């Protein structure tokens, strides 16, 4: 073993990549934090549907839907919403 590099032989061992923004690991905590904090609850969530205007009957893609709060608000106003997210943990909560 080469003690200067920590490698044995000529082939390095694969290193697991650093996971930045591992939403699967903290989806529930993220949801609890953002559900009622002042910025999300009193600014972002009311503003986004208002900016969308009349969505009744429209098909909307919520890319990066997270826990689905915006998708639910738009669906509540008559939109047909499809939510997608890279985090399976967030999608579980969105369903």
Secondary structure, DSSP 8 states (H G I E B T S, - for coil): -BTTTTB-SSS--------SS-HHHHHHHHHHHHHHSHHIIIIIHHHHHHHH---TT-EEEEET-TTSHHHHHHHHTT-EEEEE-S-HHHHHHH-
